[in-house]
Amino acid sequence: MEVQEIVRSPVTRRLLIAFGIAAAGIAAGRATGTGRIDDLTSGQVYFHAVTVLLAIGLYSSTHGIERDQMRTDLRTVVLAVTVGVLVKAAIITLVMVVLFPGPQSLVLGVAVAQIDPLSVAALQKSSRLSPRGRTLLLAWASFDDPVTTLLTIYAATLSVAVYDLDRTGELAALQNGGLAGFGLGLAANAAFAAVVCGLWQALRRCRPGGTVVFAAGCGLLLAAAAVAVAQFWMLGIALIGLFVRPALARAPDAFERWLSLLTQVALMLAVLGMGFLLSMRVLLVAGLVLGVTAYLAHAIVSLPLTRRQTPDDRVQLAIAQQNGITAIVLSLLLSPLFPDVVATVAPAIVVINVLHALANAVCDRAGSWTGYPDGTERWPSPLRKWKALAFSHPGPRPEAQADRTSRPAGSRHTLEKANSPAPSPGLTCLGPRAARPTGPNPRE
């Protein structure tokens, strides 16, 4: 039964569709030939085409975030997309550098250090996460994409400097200036996003929801996308997705439907391009190690970051690692400088998504990790246990209570129960051995 559920799951269907598109790309790559593929990937047209796909994915990832709900766990989101992404990328990079030394090992960690927001959004309805946990995961998955994009440029700069690689090409042009240039790039992204968002707020004051404002907003987005692609301001386009959201009053979901369709087209094109490059080589062992390491690194980072969530949500968040359009596009972006990146990242994405499907199937089968079916806690926290023992008297265990009620009336056990004093009012059962006060504190 578990095997049938895994086969019929949305993740499996997405993987099968991706396999079919990648197979078509591999066939096209074999027909094209290795020499012509190298010429295509080193050109300016290839770089800008991949950047367009990346911009679509980043805008779509942040467009779906509910800003009001995210404020509850804003601190956790900030830590996850800064410290969490850095630690996760460092763990993956360390393992890959030790086992597979080479220039590409320094960029593999950041290429797969993000959670795919499209996969998270597609599985929101079937997720066992609480509403708070779903919002946290979607915000985490949306914001770590632009962060890993910027870290990818910095990691590529480090690898080029360490291994003295060829600095020609469009991607190498972004690496000028070192750390100071990286800081200036962040400031330029922030200023660009502020200007576009300011223009959008000015447009909204005219007639919110009207056709003219909607058309003007779409035009503003197209112009901003063109500038962002030309300057590679990917963080700016992600910030714009938080605030610039055109909508028609008579069709509020129209923009979201078109954006979803555009994002799916971009994903299919990215998978097709990955298959096109996979026709040259596939590194299965390195991809397997990368995928397993990335999945375990996410669990290691997630557990301490989500300590304020419920135990069930912590487990679900720890096994939530998935990779999709951003990891694919970043590998395509890095391929002119590091030809083996696509050959390693592609099998790693498959491994990560398979591990995600298996782990979630096991958790769904196991049910709640912390509660009994009646709602009582399976493993109360030490502080809650101490409160229960301090403010209440021990109650009968559930199994003992069931044993007493099953005895015939008039027996010695039932007579003792009838003569025993009644429990204090205002006390309810917390777990198998203790009670929790529901009324006023007895010590007050």
C-alpha positions in Angstrom: 0.0 0.0 0.0 2.9 2.4 0.8 4.5 1.7 -2.6 1.2 2.5 -4.3 0.8 5.8 -2.4 4.4 6.8 -3.3 3.9 6.0 -7.0 0.6 8.0 -7.1 2.0 11.0 -5.1 2.3 14.4 -6.8 6.1 14.3 -6.3 6.4 11.1 -8.3 4.2 12.5 -11.1 6.4 15.6 -11.2 9.5 13.5 -11.4 8.2 11.4 -14.2 7.3 14.4 -16.2 10.7 15.9 -15.6 12.3 12.6 -16.7 10.4 12.7 -20.0 11.4 16.3 -20.7 15.0 15.7 -19.8 15.1 12.6 -22.1 13.9 14.8 -24.9 16.7 17.3 -24.1 19.3 14.5 -24.0 18.2 13.3 -27.5 18.4 16.8 -28.8 21.9 17.2 -27.3 23.1 13.9 -28.8 21.9 15.1 -32.2 23.6 18.5 -31.8 27.0 17.3 -30.8 29.5 18.2 -28.0 31.3 20.9 -29.9 28.2 22.9 -30.8 26.9 22.6 -27.3 30.1 24.2 -25.9 29.7 27.0 -28.4 26.1 27.6 -27.5 26.7 27.7 -23.7 29.6 30.1 -24.0 27.6 32.8 -25.8 25.7 35.8 -24.5 22.4 34.6 -25.7 22.6 31.5 -23.5 23.5 33.6 -20.4 20.6 36.0 -20.8 18.2 33.1 -21.6 19.1 31.3 -18.4 18.9 34.6 -16.4 15.3 35.1 -17.7 14.4 31.7 -16.4 16.0 32.5 -13.1 14.2 35.9 -12.8 10.8 34.2 -13.4 11.5 31.6 -10.8 12.6 34.2 -8.2 9.7 36.5 -8.7 7.2 33.6 -8.6 8.8 32.3 -5.4 8.3 35.5 -3.4 5.0 36.5 -5.0 3.1 33.8 -3.1 4.2 34.8 0.4 1.6 36.0 2.8 3.3 39.0 4.4 1.0 39.3 7.3 1.3 35.6 8.3 5.1 35.6 7.9 5.5 38.2 10.6 4.8 35.6 13.3 8.1 33.7 12.4 10.0 36.5 10.9 13.0 35.9 13.1 13.1 32.2 12.1 12.8 33.0 8.4 15.7 35.6 8.6 17.9 33.1 10.4 17.0 30.3 8.0 17.8 32.2 4.9 21.1 33.7 6.3 22.8 31.5 8.9 20.9 28.4 7.8 21.7 28.7 4.1 25.4 29.5 4.9 25.7 26.5 7.3 24.0 24.2 4.9 26.1 25.3 2.0 29.3 24.9 4.1 28.4 21.4 5.2 27.7 20.3 1.6 30.8 22.1 0.2 33.1 20.5 2.9 31.9 17.0 2.0 32.2 17.5 -1.7 35.7 19.1 -1.5 36.9 16.2 0.6 35.5 13.4 -1.5 35.6 15.1 -5.0 38.3 17.8 -5.0 38.1 20.2 -7.9 36.9 23.7 -8.8 33.2 22.6 -9.2 33.1 21.3 -5.6 33.2 24.9 -4.2 29.9 25.8 -6.0 27.9 22.6 -5.6 27.0 23.4 -2.0 25.2 26.7 -2.8 23.7 25.3 -6.0 21.5 22.9 -4.1 21.2 24.7 -0.7 17.8 26.1 -1.3 14.3 24.6 -1.0 12.2 24.6 -4.2 9.2 27.0 -3.6 7.2 25.6 -6.5 7.3 22.1 -5.0 6.4 23.4 -1.6 3.4 25.4 -3.0 2.2 22.4 -5.0 2.2 20.2 -1.9 0.6 22.7 0.5 -2.9 21.1 0.5 -1.5 17.6 1.2 1.0 18.7 3.8 0.5 17.6 7.5 2.1 20.9 8.6 0.0 23.3 10.7 -1.0 26.6 9.0 1.9 28.3 10.9 4.3 25.7 9.7 3.2 26.0 6.1 3.7 29.7 6.1 7.1 29.3 7.6 8.2 26.7 5.1 6.9 28.7 2.1 8.6 31.8 3.3 11.8 29.9 3.9 11.7 28.3 0.5 10.9 31.6 -1.2 13.7 33.7 0.4 16.5 31.2 0.3 16.4 31.3 -3.6 17.8 34.8 -4.0 20.3 34.3 -1.2 21.7 31.2 -2.8 21.8 33.0 -6.2 24.0 35.7 -4.7 26.1 33.2 -2.9 26.6 31.2 -6.1 28.3 34.3 -7.7 30.5 34.7 -4.7 31.4 30.9 -4.5 32.2 31.0 -8.3 34.5 34.0 -7.7 36.3 32.1 -4.9 36.7 29.0 -7.1 38.0 31.0 -10.0 40.6 32.7 -7.8 41.7 29.5 -6.1 42.0 27.4 -9.2 43.0 30.2 -11.6 40.3 29.5 -14.1 39.5 31.4 -17.3 37.8 34.7 -16.4 36.2 35.3 -19.8 32.5 35.0 -20.3 29.3 36.7 -19.0 29.4 35.0 -15.6 33.0 36.0 -15.0 32.1 39.6 -15.7 29.9 39.6 -12.6 32.8 38.7 -10.4 34.8 41.9 -10.7 35.4 43.9 -7.5 35.7 41.1 -5.0 33.9 41.5 -1.6 33.4 45.2 -2.2 31.8 44.6 -5.5 29.5 42.0 -3.8 28.4 44.7 -1.3 27.8 47.2 -4.0 25.7 44.7 -5.8 23.5 44.2 -2.8 23.0 48.0 -2.5 22.2 48.2 -6.2 19.6 45.5 -5.8 18.0 47.1 -2.8 17.8 50.5 -4.5 16.4 49.1 -7.7 13.7 47.3 -5.8 12.9 50.4 -3.8 12.4 52.5 -7.0 10.1 49.9 -8.6 8.0 49.4 -5.5 7.7 53.2 -5.0 6.4 53.5 -8.6 3.9 50.7 -8.0 2.6 52.4 -4.8 2.1 55.6 -6.8 0.2 53.7 -9.5 -2.1 52.0 -6.9 -3.3 55.4 -5.6 -5.0 56.2 -8.9 -7.6 53.4 -9.0 -6.7 50.1 -7.3 -8.0 47.0 -9.2 -8.8 49.0 -12.3 -7.9 47.8 -15.8 -5.5 50.8 -16.4 -3.7 50.3 -13.2 -3.4 46.6 -13.8 -2.0 47.1 -17.3 0.4 49.7 -16.0 1.6 47.4 -13.3 2.2 44.6 -15.7 4.2 47.0 -17.9 6.2 48.1 -14.9 7.0 44.5 -14.1 8.2 43.8 -17.7 10.4 46.9 -17.6 11.8 45.9 -14.2 12.5 42.3 -15.4 14.3 43.6 -18.5 16.6 45.8 -16.3 17.1 43.1 -13.7 18.1 40.5 -16.4 20.5 43.0 -18.1 22.2 43.9 -14.8 21.7 40.5 -13.1 19.8 42.1 -10.2 18.2 38.9 -9.1 17.8 39.9 -5.4 15.9 43.0 -6.6 13.4 41.0 -8.7 12.8 38.8 -5.7 12.1 41.8 -3.4 9.8 43.2 -6.1 7.8 40.0 -5.9 6.9 40.8 -2.3 5.2 44.1 -3.1 4.4 44.5 -6.8 1.4 42.3 -7.3 -1.0 43.6 -10.0 -4.6 42.4 -9.7 -7.9 43.0 -11.4 -11.0 43.6 -9.2 -13.2 41.6 -11.5 -10.7 38.7 -11.8 -8.5 38.7 -8.7 -6.8 35.3 -9.6 -6.1 36.1 -13.2 -2.5 37.3 -12.6 -1.7 34.4 -10.4 -2.9 31.9 -13.0 -0.8 33.5 -15.7 2.2 33.7 -13.5 1.8 30.0 -12.5 1.6 29.0 -16.2 4.7 31.1 -17.0 6.6 29.5 -14.2 5.7 26.0 -15.3 6.9 26.9 -18.8 10.2 28.2 -17.4 10.6 25.0 -15.3 10.1 22.8 -18.4 12.5 24.9 -20.4 15.1 24.6 -17.6 14.7 20.8 -17.4 15.0 20.6 -21.2 18.2 22.7 -21.1 19.6 20.4 -18.3 18.9 17.4 -20.4 20.6 19.1 -23.4 23.8 19.4 -21.3 23.5 16.0 -19.8 24.0 14.5 -23.2 27.7 15.1 -22.7 28.2 13.4 -19.3 26.5 12.3 -16.1 28.3 11.8 -12.8 26.1 9.4 -10.9 28.3 8.8 -7.8 29.0 12.4 -7.2 25.4 13.3 -7.7 24.3 10.6 -5.2 26.7 11.9 -2.6 25.6 15.5 -3.2 21.9 14.6 -2.9 22.2 12.6 0.3 24.5 15.2 1.8 22.1 18.1 0.9 19.1 16.3 2.4 20.9 15.5 5.7 22.4 19.0 5.9 18.9 20.5 5.7 17.7 18.3 8.6 20.8 19.2 10.7 20.2 22.9 10.1 16.4 22.8 10.4 16.0 21.2 13.8 17.7 24.0 15.9 16.2 26.8 13.8 12.6 25.5 14.4 12.8 24.8 18.1 9.8 27.2 18.7 7.5 25.1 16.4 5.5 22.2 17.5 7.3 18.8 17.5 5.3 17.5 14.6 6.0 20.6 12.6 9.7 20.3 13.4 9.8 16.8 12.0 8.0 17.9 8.9 10.2 20.9 8.3 13.4 18.8 8.9 12.4 16.4 6.0 11.1 19.2 3.7 14.2 19.6 1.5 13.3 19.6 -2.2 15.1 21.0 -5.3 13.7 22.3 -8.5 13.9 25.3 -10.9 16.4 27.4 -9.0 18.9 24.5 -8.6 18.5 23.6 -12.3 18.9 27.2 -13.5 21.9 27.9 -11.2 23.6 24.8 -12.6 22.9 25.9 -16.1 24.3 29.3 -15.2 27.5 27.8 -13.9 28.1 25.3 -16.7 30.3 27.6 -18.9 32.8 27.9 -16.1 32.3 24.5 -14.5 31.2 22.0 -17.1 30.7 19.1 -14.6 28.1 21.0 -12.4 25.1 20.0 -14.4 26.3 16.4 -14.6 26.4 16.3 -10.8 23.4 18.5 -9.8 21.0 16.6 -12.1 21.2 13.2 -10.4 21.4 15.0 -7.0 18.0 16.7 -7.6 16.5 13.3 -8.3 18.1 11.8 -5.2 16.8 14.7 -3.0 13.3 14.5 -4.3 13.1 10.7 -4.0 14.4 11.0 -0.3 11.7 13.6 0.3 9.0 11.4 -1.1 10.1 8.4 1.0 10.6 10.3 4.2 7.2 12.0 4.0 5.5 8.6 3.2 7.1 7.1 6.3 6.0 10.1 8.4 2.4 9.9 7.1 2.3 6.3 7.9 3.6 6.8 11.4 1.1 9.6 12.2 1.8 12.1 15.0 5.1 11.9 16.7 4.0 13.6 19.9 0.3 12.8 20.7 -2.1 10.0 21.4 -5.3 9.8 19.4 -7.2 11.4 22.3 -5.1 14.6 22.1 -2.8 14.0 25.1 0.9 14.4 24.7 3.1 11.3 24.2 6.3 13.0 25.5 5.5 16.1 27.6 8.4 18.5 27.9 10.3 18.4 31.3 9.0 21.8 32.3 5.4 20.8 31.7 6.0 17.5 33.6 7.3 19.5 36.6 4.3 21.9 36.6 2.0 18.9 36.5 3.6 17.3 39.5 3.9 20.5 41.4 0.3 21.7 41.0 -1.7 18.4 40.9 -2.0 15.0 42.4 -1.2 11.9 40.4 -4.2 10.4 38.5 -4.8 6.9 37.3 -3.0 5.7 34.2 -5.3 5.3 31.2 -4.7 1.5 31.0 -5.4 1.2 34.8 -8.6 3.2 34.4 -9.7 1.0 31.5 -9.0 -2.1 33.6 -11.0 -0.8 36.6 -14.0 0.1 34.4 -14.0 -3.4 32.9 -14.3 -5.2 36.3 -17.8 -6.3 37.4 -19.9 -4.1 39.7 -19.6 -5.0 43.4 -16.0 -6.2 43.2 -13.4 -5.1 45.7 -11.8 -2.8 43.2 -15.0 -1.0 42.3 -16.0 -0.6 46.0 -12.6 1.0 46.7 -13.1 3.4 43.8 -16.5 4.3 45.1 -15.2 5.0 48.6 -12.2 7.0 47.4 -12.3 10.8 47.5 -13.4 12.7 44.3 -10.6 14.5 42.4 -10.2 18.2 42.9 -12.4 20.3 40.5 -10.6 22.1 37.7 -8.1 19.4 37.0 -7.9 17.6 33.7 -5.7 14.8 32.6 -2.4 15.9 31.0 -0.8 12.6 30.2 -0.6 9.0 31.5 0.6 10.0 35.1 -0.1 13.7 35.7 -2.8 16.3 35.6 -2.8 19.9 34.5 -4.6 22.6 36.4 -7.3 24.4 34.4 -8.6 26.6 37.1 -6.8 29.1 39.3 -3.3 28.3 40.5 -3.5 26.4 43.8 -0.4 28.1 45.1 -1.8 31.6 44.6 
